């Protein structure tokens, strides 16, 4: 099992997975990060039959400052009751889909260097998966997952409804990428992709 940490949570990935914490990669830090506004997904996981782009938002204990982010398309940004500066911040559906696009762009950008940069070896398996002939096969699963932890339910909307609304908005924004989009939490994630460890 491959263990990675993010936002105070430990994620376990299947033994045959190769997992990177994307913004910890040398290529991201030394090259892609110089692009203004650059951002990347938390984890990219690849195994022989699937690739997963996973963003982790652990809002437990800080739901008040994060509540505006669960309303798709920045609908609550102007009326947000928060102590945070919201400049350059977006609702989660926008942020995650932008991060997916930039992560894919960064990996493809890394491929353009061939073997000219030592740090590119950290992307080898991901580049192979994305550039293989079989990438478009239905047998190769492509996942975009927002892991959203926090107590966001209310009298009018359950957390499940909120997660579905974010998922629907992310699906619309990711029509350019043939993938399965899901918004999950510690009660609803798919343990075949990852699981939370103690």
Secondary structure, DSSP 4 states (H G I P E B T S, - for coil): -EEEEETTEEEEE-TT-EEEEGGGSHHHHHTGGGSTT----SEEEEETTEEEEEEEEE-TT-HHHHGGGGSGGGTTTTT---SS--TT---HHHHHHHHHHHHHHHHHHHHTTTTSSGGGGGGHHHHHHHHSGGGGSTTSEEEEEEEEES----SS--HHHHHHHHHHHHHHHTTTS--EEEEE-TTT--TTT-EEE-
